[in-house]
Amino acid sequence: MSEITWGLWKLLLEGVWITVQLTIFSSALAAVVALVVGLARAHRLWIVRFISGAYFEIFRGTSALILMFWIFFVLPLGFGWQLVPMWAATLALGLTYGAYGSEVVRGAVQAVAPAQREAGIALSFTPAQQLRKIILPQAWPEMIPPFNNLLIELLKGTALVSIMGVADIAFGASLVRNATGESAPVYTVILLMYFVLAFVLTRGMRVLERQAKAGIGQRPEKTRGVARKLGVSRQNAVSASAGGES
């Protein structure tokens, strides 16, 4: 591998760090937006539900790529200042995936049993105390699996920023391919890179889910996949044999 080629591959590796930063910043913004909008959509006041619902519908139906372009090229015309492509992309991804996440928050909060809310009222908790001490601790474990899916989608969505010249994995791969003329190894490598990043995120979210369930007294499942199926099959076989003997 020549020095020039190695330098381009090094650029591709540096793009991994850009992708990680984009994912971290965008997911942090998306988490805040999802929590605020999701709770607002479950609010008792209709005007709050209307405004948050309008936000949800607008950003759910808007292309993240077009929103990036709008923030980067159109927004400066009205305000006289321009975000750098990195932060324009972070804002677009955070607002878009925050809208998706708000539906997860709303569904999980409304799924909490009404008896739990009544218990908070009986204890003279304020609405804020009910939310903090009763509702969110029970809703949080139910949010994590769909949030994991959204986080993986956001990770893959960061590839859109390469169109704006942000030196992420996809942008680095384009440079390497143009310089070497090799498509198969380049795109195979970035496929593996995205898979590794997604796998690490999934493992981390699984740990977070177990801790959240343990926090509300739920025991984590120890048997998964094939082991669980074998256990169910064995139980069915025992039941069938018992029924035949009777």
N, C-alpha and C positions, 0 to 999 in steps of 0.2 A: 504494500500500500504506500503510495507516494506521500510526500510531505503535504502537498496541496490537498490530496484526498483525505488524509488524516485530519487536517485542519477543518475540513467540511464536516467530517464525522464528529469532530469535537463540537462544532456548532450545533449539530443535531442533539448531542448529549446536553448541551447547555439549554436547548429548547425544552428539555424535560423540566428543568427548574422553572422556566417561564410558565409552562403548563400547570405545574404544581401551584405556583403563586396565583395564577388566574383562578384555579379551582378553589383555593383557600379563600381568597378575597370575595369571589362571586358567591360561594356557598355561605359565607358569613353574612353578606348582605341579604341573600335569599332567605336565610333562616330568620332574620329580623323581620323582613317583609312578610314572610309566611305567618309568623306568630301574630303580628299586629293585624294584618288583614284577616287572617283566619278567625281570631277572636272577635274582630269587629263584625264579621259576617254572622256570628252567633249572638250578637248583642240584642238586647231587648228593644232598643230604639230603632224604629224603621228607617230613619234618616241615616243612621250609622250603617245599617245593613245595606241600604241603597248605594251609598258612596263606595263602600268596600266591594260590593257586588259589581259596580260599574268598573272599578279598577281591575277586578278579576277577569271580567269579560273582555276588557280592552287588551290587557297584556296576554291573556291566554290566546286571543285571536290574532296576535301580531307576531310577525316573523322576527326572531332574535337577530338575524343578520341585517334586516332592514332597519331595525331599531338601532343597531350599532351605527349604521350609516347615518341615520337621522340625528343621533346624539353627536356624532363627530362632525358632520357637515352642515346640518340645518340649525341645530341649537346655537352655534356661535353667531349666526346671523341676527338672532334676537337679543343675545346677552353680551356680545362683543368679546367673549373669551372662548377658548377651545381646550377641551380635554385632550391629553395625549392618548394615542390609540389604546394603550394598555388599560387606562381607567375608563375610557368610553366603552370598551368591551366588557369590563367588570360591571359597570353600571347596567348595561343592557342585559347581560346574563343574569345578574342578581335580581333585577326587576321582573324579568320573564319567569325564571324558575321560582321566584318568590310567590308569584301568582299561582303557579301550579301547586306549590307547597301549602298555600292558604287553604286549599280544598282539603288537604290531608288534616290540617289542624282543626278546621271546622268539623269534619266528620268525626274525628277522635274525641273532641270536646263534647259534641252532642251525643256521643255514644255512651258517655258516663251515665250510670243509672240515676234516675231522678231521686231515688232514695238517698243517694250520697249528698245531693244538694240539700235535701230536706234535713239531713243530719247536720249540715253546716248551719242552716237556719236555726235549728234547735239549740245549737251551741252558741248562738248569737254572733256568728262570724259575719263580718262585712263581706260584700261581694268580692272585694280584692282578696280577702283572707280565704274565702271559699275557693277562689281560683288558684291561689298559690299553694294552699295546704291540702285541698281535696281533689279538685278537678284535674289540674295539670299533672300531678304525680301519677294519677291513674290513666290519663290520656297519653302521656309521654311514651310508655312502652309500645302502645299501638301505633304511634307515629313513626317509629324508627324504621321498620321494614319498607314502607313506601318512601320514606325520606332517603333510604339507601338507594332505591331505584332512581330517584330524582338526582341524587349526587352522582351516580354513574352516568346518567344522561348529561348532566352538566359538564362532567369531565370530557365526555366525547364532544360536547358542543363547543368546547374551547377551541377546537380545530377551525372554527369559523373565523377566528381572529387572524389567521394567516393571510386572509384576503386583504386585511388592513395593514399588512406589513409587520405585524407583531411576530417576533422571532420565536414562536413556539415550536412544538415537535413537527407539525405539518409544514410550517414554513422552512424549517431546517431540512426536512426531507426533500422539499422541492428544490432547494439549492444543491443538495448532494446529487439528486437525480440529474439535474441539468449539467452539473460539472462532470459526472462520471458516465452518464448515459445508461446507467444500470437501474432498472425499475424494480425487478423482482426482489433483490436483496434489500433495497432501501425500504420498500413498502412492507416487506416481511418483518423487518426490524421494528418499524413504528407500530405495526400491529401488535407485536409482542410487548412493546413499551406500554401501549394503552392497556393491554390485558393485565400486565403486572401492576400498573397503577390502580386499575379497577379492582383487582384481586385484593390488594392491600387495603383499599378503602372498605371493601366488603368485610374483610376480617375485622377491621376496626369497629365497624358498625355492629357486627355480631357481638363483640365484647361489650359494647355500649348497651346493646339490647339486654344482654344477660344481667348487667349491673342494674339497669332500670327495673327489670322484673324482680330482681332480688330486693330492690329498695321498697317494693310494695308487697313483699312476702310471697311472690310467685317463684316456684322452684323451676330452674331451667331444665329443659328436656335433655336427657342424657343419651337417648337412643334416637338416631337419625337415619334417614335414607334406607339402605338395605337392611340394617339391623332392625329398624322399626317394622319393615315389611315382613321380615322373618318372624318377628315376635307375633305380629297379627296373624300370620299364616299358621303358626304353631297353636295359637289360641283357638283359631277356627277349627283346626284338626281335632283338638281335644274336645271341643264342644260337639263336633259331629260324631265322634266316637262315643261320647257319653249319651247322645241322643239315640244312637243305634242300639246301644246296650239296653236302654230303657224300652 
